[in-house]
Amino acid sequence: MPIVVVANPKGGAGKSTLSTNIAGYFARQGYAVMLGDADRQQSCAVWLRQRSAQARPIVTWDASSVDVLRPPRGTTHVVLDTPAGWPCKD
């Protein structure tokens, strides 16, 4: 399963915009896409709620497990939007 992680240490660099566009591209290609939003602002989650019902589906995390977030069954492609400063250096 391809996993695309969009990361940049700077805030406001366009990570959420890029993540939503990559997820939309994969969905238009017919893949079963999950868009995970690890950013505090939850911009990707807002975008998912605002998408047209006629658009190809993009799902988010399966939060049924308290310990581990997983892609829903059947997911073929994962796109992850990360918060600014991730990964951090010690």
C-alpha positions, 0 to 999 in steps of 0.5 A: 500500500503506497503511503505518502507523508507530507511533512515540512518543519515550517507551518504555513508551507502548504502541507494540508493543501498538498495532502488534499490534492494528492488524496483527490488525485488518487481518488480520481484514479479510482483508488480507495484513499484514506487521508489522515490529518495529524495536524492540530488545525485539522484542515484536511478533516474540514476539507473532507467534510465539505467535499461534494457527495458526488466526488469519489470517496476519500475516508479518514482514520478508523478510530475504533481502536484506542491505541492505534489509528488504522486505515479502514479496510480496503484502503489502497492508498494513504496520504498523511498530513503532518503538523509543523515541526514534525519530525522534530530533531532532539 
